[in-house]
Amino acid sequence: MKRIGKYILAASLAAVGCNAMAQGLNSGYFVEEYKFRHNMNPAFGNEQNYVSLPALGNINVRTQGNFGLGDVLFDNPRYGVDSDKKKTTFMNPYISTSDALSGFASGTNRINADVDITLLSAGFKAFGGYNTISIDSRTNVGTSLPYSLFEFAKNTGNKTYKMDDINVHAQSFVQLAFGHSRKIDDKLRVGGKLKVLLGVARGDVQITNLRADLTSENKWTMSGKAEANISMKGFAYQQEEKEYKQDGKGTYRYVNDIDIDGPGVSGFGLALDLGAVYKINDDWQVSASLLDLGFISWSNNITAVNKQESFEFGGFHDISYNKYDDNGNLKDNSFKGQGDKYSDQIADFANLTDQGDKGGRTTGIGATLNLGAEYVFPFYRQLKFGALSTTRFNGKYTWTEGRVSANVAPLSWLDGGMSFAVNSFTASCGWVINAHPKGFNVFIGMDHILGKVSKEFIPLSSNASVNVGFNVAF
């Protein structure tokens, strides 16, 4: 049973290493000439026109989570004693349970990862306002794991583990966005953005109602339904056929690999961004935006499920010392016969079987709500303070953040700021520097300053952020 728990956990954690849909640099929300503020509120415009350098105009990468690599990997206490491995996992029996599980939240443990790369973008004044056109590649990955899964993998004792739902999600698409903002009067400015979405791939893996009851002296039981749904052109599961251990039971097929033959556009969709900025007086300004109100309709849904939703281990009983009967058939009560029976049950419970294409499906892309307030310091009006509330609505991967910032523009062509935030995962400090003299624009910033890293420069925490861009400005 312990081994099954390790396999499930390993499969779930594998998704954490995927590259991942960041909307923008929240630390730059109140920096006026940060060219891509319109990604966070379509009502924002710029004094300058700009054209982005291909694939370099705006690169935004963000990961967020309440546990990371440093909570999974530990220094091996047996290194130099009877092991040559310097690192080990939290499941090592020589690491105490309290230390091993201290990095995981008692409820749901999540990691979200997002990548937004602007392939081409332009912003310009025309039609009575400010307009933006962009082509963006966006990917996001989310993992939601219950605390009891880590506890079960560590195997702290004979008890009932209610692991509920395990979720892993990933999607990637390209968006063509057309935005326009304009002043309504001296106080109010509004904006909107229409997005045409071209779906590349969507994957959802879910294990529901996972339970492991190890309390009974007579039997151990484990139950749960596993299902994988993949929407991607040219995608197919690869299956292997094996014989059941029990004689005469036949064969079974299980998914052991995937094949992708000519990926392309797998779905189409639409989304809408809406925003507004209201100037209360010369010192105060408030703003609000609702982003990514939309969907993607996928053309296929390749499904795989586990054939059996429960497994029961009742121990070995009435074992016959003779493996075969007088006719040469394997006895059901022999050690091998009973072992074959349990092995077959595990194969049907733990392996996924291809169910084919279940037809199209429609999914959301995760909406974001931003609420902001800005105050201009009256004794030095180049200094501004801001407060921003951000909520990402994305089912089990939903998160919220509150961020305060101080922003300054010491020169007409240079501005930036520092920020501090508390979100659903951690507290963080951010910063942004934005240079925009006539002719070019370059910016760099972080919503979360990179912490400790491994020797391979992999962050030990799952919280990291970087945003960089190079643009022609005129």
N, C-alpha and C positions, 0 to 999 in steps of 0.2 A: 504494500500500500504506500509506503514511503517513496518507493521508486516512481510510482504513478504520479504522486504529487510533484516530484522533481521534474518529471517530463512536462507536466502541464505548465509549471512555472517557467521552465526554460523556453517553451514555445511562446508564452506570453511575453517574456522579457525580450525575445528576439526582435520584436517590433520596435523596441525603444531605440535600436541602432539605426533606424531608417532616417533618411533625410526627410525633412518635412518642408497657415495662410496668413502671414502677418499682414495687418492692415497698414501699419506704419510705425514710425518711431514716436511713442507717446511722449518721450522727453522733448520732442520738437513740436508738439501741438501748438504751443504759444509763441514759437519762433517765426516771425512774420514772413521772412524770405526763405524759409525751408520749402523748397519747390514742391514737395510732395505732401504738403498739409492737406491737399484736396483728397488724398486717400483716406484721411481720418474725418474730414468734414467737407463735403462737396461745395459748401458755401464759401470756403476760403478761396481767395484769388492771390495773385502775385503782382507786384509792380513791374517785374521784368517778364518778358517772353522767354521761353526756353525750348531747346530741343535736346533730348537726351542722347548720349552716346549709346550705340546699340549694345544691349545687355549689361551696360555699366552705369546707366542713369540712376538706378535705384535698386540696390540689392539689400534685402532685409531678411535676416535669419533670426529665429527666436525659439528657444526651448524653455518650457516651464514645467515644474513638477515638485512634488513634496518628498521625493526620494531620488537618489542618483547612484552612480557607479560606486561612490564611496560607501554607500549603505549595503551594497551587494557584495563587494570584494573587501577582504580583510587581509592583514598581514598573517601569514601562516605561522601559527604557534609551534608547529613541528618542523619548521625550516631549520636545517642544520642538525636535526636530531635523527629523524628517519624519513625526511622528505627533502627533495632538491627544489621544490616549488616555493617561491617567495610569497605568492599570493594564493588565497583560497576564498571560497564563497562563505556566506553566512551560515550555510548548512553544515559546515565542518563541525563534527561532534566535540572538538576540543575548544570551540568557542561557546561561551555560556549563552543560554537562551536570552537573558536580559540584554546582553551586549549585541547579540545577533539581530534581534528584532527592534532595537531602540531607534533605528532610522526610519521605521515605517509607521504611518499614522494608524490609529486604532480602528478607523473606519475604512474609507475608500482611498486607495493610493493611485495617483494619476501622474502621467507625463504627457504633455502636449508639445508637439514640435511643428514649426511653420517655416516655410520658405516662400518669399515673394520676390521674383526677379522681373523687373521691367525690361522687356525686350526692346521696346521703342515707345517714346512718349514725347508729347509736345504740349506747351501751354501758351496761349496767345490771347490778346485783347481783341475782341470783335463782337459784332451783333449786340452791342449795348452792355457787354459784361466780359467775363473772363472764361475762356474755353479750354478744355483739356481733351486730348486724345491719347490713348495708350493701349499697348498690347502687353499683357502680363502673363507670366507663367506662375501658377500658384499650387502649392502642395501643402497638405497638412496631415499629420499623424497623431492619433490619440490612443492612449492605453489606460484602462481603468481596471485595477486589481484590488480585491478585498484583502484586508489584513489577515484574515483567517487562511488565505492561500499561502502566505509566507509562514504562518504558524504551522500549517499542515506540512509544508515542505521541510521545516525544521523538525517536525514530529516531536512535539513537546510532551506527548503522553497519550494514553488511551482515553479518548474523549470524542464527542461529536463535533465535527467541524462543519459549520454552515457557511459555505463560501459564496453562496448566491450566484451573482453574475460576474463573469469575466469578459471584458470587451476590448477588442483591438480594432481600430478603424484607420483607414488611409484613403485619401482621394487626391487626384491631381487633375487640373484643368487649365485651359488657356482662356483668358477673357479679353474681349475687345470692348473698351470703355469709352463713352462719349459724355463729357461733363460740361455743364454751363452754370455759372453763378452771376448774380447781378444785384445791384442795390435796388430796393423797393423805395426807400426814402433815406434820409440822413441817418436813421437809427437802425434800420432792418436790412439785412442782406440775406438772400436765400440761394440755394443751389441744389442741383440734382445731377445724377449720373445714371445713364442707362448702360447696362453691361450685357453683352452677348457672350454666352459661355459655351465653350467647346470641351466636352468631357474627354479626358484621356483615360482615366482608370478610377475605379472605386472598389474598395475591398472592406468587408466587415466580417470579423470573426467573433463569435459569441458562444460562450458556454453558460447555459442558464440552469438555475436551481442545482448547483453543484453541492453535493453533500457527501460526507464521509463519516460513518458511524463506527468507531473502533471501541465502543464501550462494552459490548456484549462478550461474554466468555465463550459463547457458542458459535458466533459468526461475526464477520465484518462485512459491511455493505457500503457500496459507493454508487451514487447515481448522479446523472446530469445529462443534458442534451447539448451536443456541440454542433454548430452549423457555421459554414463558411459561405459567403456570398460575394462573388467577384464579377464586376462589370468591366469588361475590357475587350476591345476588338482583338481577335486572334488568340484569346486566352483559352487554355484547356488544361485540365488536371491530367497528370500521367498516373496510371494505376499499375500496380503489380498484383499478380495472382499467386496465391499461396494455398497450400492444402491445410485444412484444419488438422490439428493433432489427433483428434479422435478418429478412429477408423470408420470409414463409411459416411462421414459427414460431408464430404465433398471439398469444395474450394471456396475461397472468398477473395474479393478484390479490395484493395485499399489504396488511397492516394499516397504516393511517395515522392512526387515531384510535380513541376508545372512546365508548361510549354507555351511560348508566346510566338505566334506566327504573324509578323507584320502588324505591329500596333499602329493605331490611327485614331480617328475621331470615334468615340464610343457613345457619345451622348450630346444632346443640345439642351440649352437652358437660357433663362433670362434672370437678371437681378437688377435691383434698383437701390441707389443710395440717395438719401434725402438729408438736407442740413439747413441750419439757419444760424445767423449771428445777430445778436441784438445789442446795440450800444446804449446803455442806460444813461450814462453821462460821460464826461471827459475822462473819468477815472475808472469806471466799471464797464465791463462788457461780459455778456453771457452767451453761450453757444450750445447747440445740441445737434446730434446727427444719429441717424439710424442707417446702418450699412448692410449690404448683402441680403436684402429682402428678395430671395429668389430660390430657384430650384434647377436641377438638372434631370432631364428624362433620359435614362440609359436604355440602350437598345437590347441589352442582354443581361442575364443574371445567372451565372454558372454556380451551381449550388453543390455542396458536399456536406453530408451529415454522418454522425456515428450510427452504426446499424443497431446497436443495443444501448439502451439508456440506463442500464443498471448492471452492477457486478456484485456478486455475493461470494464471499469466501467463508466456508463453514469448517475449514480444517480437513485433515485426513482421518478417515474413520474406517474401522474394520479392515485394515489393510491386509491383503492376502500376500503371503510370501511367494506364492506362485504367480508369476506374471501372466501366464496363459492358461486357458482351460484345456480340457482333453482334446478339443477340436482345433487347438492352435490359435484360438481367438484371444485377444487381449481382455483380461478381466476388468470389469468396471471398477471393482474395489481394490485393484492393485495400485501401488503407489504411482506408477506411470500412468495408469488409466485415469485416476483422479487428478493428477497433475495436468494431463492433456485437456481434461474438461475445464479446469480453471484457466488454462492458457488460451483456450478457444473463446471463453467469455471475455477475457481481457482484450483479445484481438478485436472482437466486435464492439467493445465499449470504448477503447482508446483510439481506434483508427477511424478515419473518415472515408466514406464511400461516395464516389461521384454520382450525383443525381441528374446531371445534364443541365441544359439551359431551361430555366423556368420562365423565360420571357423577360420583357423589359420591366423596369422599376423607376420610380421617381424619388429623388432624395433632395433634402435641403443642403445648403452649403454653410450654414452657421452665421446667424446675424450678430451684429455688434452695435451696442448703444453707447454713445459718448455724450457726457454732460460736462460742460466746462464753465469756469468763471475766471475772469482775468482782472487784475487790479494794477493800475499804473501808479508808481511811486511819485507823489506830487513834487518832491524836492529834487528829483533826478528822473526825468520822464523817459530816459533810455532804459530804466530798470522797471521790470514788470514781474508780478507774482501771479502764478496760476494754480488752479485746483481742477483736476480732471478725474471724473469717474468713468470707468470703462467696464462694460459687461459683455462677455461673449456668450451668446446663447447657442449651445451645441450639444444638447442632451446630456449624457453622462460626462461630457468633456467641458461643460460650462465653467467659466471662471469669471471673477470680478477683480477689479483693481481700483484703488484710490491713490492718486499721485499729486504731490505738490511740487512746484518748481519756481525757481528764480531765474529770470532771463534778462540778458543785458545786450545792448547793441552799442558798443563803445565807438565804432566807426560806421560810416554809412554803408560800407560794403562788408561788414563783419558782425555777426551776432551769434548767440549761443546761450547755453544755460546749464544749470545743474538741477537734479530732481531727486525726490525720495518717494518711494511707493511701498504700499503694503497690499498684497494680493492674496488670492486663495491658496497660494503655495508658500510664499516667503516674503520677506522684506528686501528691498533692493534700492540701490543708488544708481542714478543714470546721469548722462551728460550728452551734450551735442555741441559741435562747432560747425558753423556754416559760413563759408566765404562766398560772396557773390558780387565781385567787381564786374564792370561791364565787359562782356566777352566770354566769361566762363563762370561756372558754379561748381563748388566741391563741398561736400559735407560728410561728416562721420560722427557717429554717436552710438550710445548703448543705453538700453533701458535697464540692463542688469550688468554690472561690472563683473568680468570673469574672475572667478575665485580660484581655488586650488585646482591644479591639473595633474594628471599622471605624467610619467616620463614620456609617454607617447603624445602628450599635449591634449589628452581627452579630459574634459571637465569632470571632476569628481561629483559635483552637484549637477542636477539636471536643469539649473537655471542659468541661462546665458542669452545674450542678445547683441547683435551688431547690425548697423545700418550704414551703408556707404554709397555715395553716388557721385558721378561726374557728368556735367551737362554744359552745353553751350547756352549762354545767357545774353540777351540783347534787349 
